[in-house]
């Protein structure tokens, strides 16, 4: 990931409503969430939410798919991986043991619910 791409992602997430919307959509992976439901759950007018979702989409953090009259939004997990990798790529100056706590922080999020009750 280039620095300019990282800045686009961070700017998109740097607004409270967009950050909340992105986190909400992440919680609903892999099925996604209709735009209207995102607006309702966050108590934001639909036209305002549409603008926020467009910013997140342009940053590559979410994608949309039309299902009949609804637009379903899903997180772009590869983009999330890219920004996380970009942010920690120089971590610990070549001493991976120092990064172990950081890596462990993500592990509970990636365990299927059947295998663990851990939840992010």
C-alpha positions, 0 to 999 in steps of 0.5 A: 500500500502506498502512503497516499492510499493509506492516507485516503483510508485514514481520512475516511475513518477519521470522521466519527460517523464513518468510523461507526458505520465501518465498524458496524459493517465489519460486525456483519461480515460476511452477509453485509448490511443494507444501507438503510439498516446502517442509517437506522442503527446509527440514527443518521438520516439516510441521505447523510449516511449515503454520503458517508458510505460513498466516502468509505467506498472510494477509500476501498474499505467497503463495497456495495451490491444491489439486491432488488431495492436494497444496496448491501454493504460489505467490508473489503477485508483485503483492504483492512489487511492492507492498511493494518499491514501498512501501519505495522510494516516497520514494527519492532525494528526486525524483532518480531518477538516484540510484535507478538502482543500486537499479533495476539490482539487480532487472534480472537477476532479470527477464531470461528465462533464454534471454536471460541466465545471470544468476540471483538 
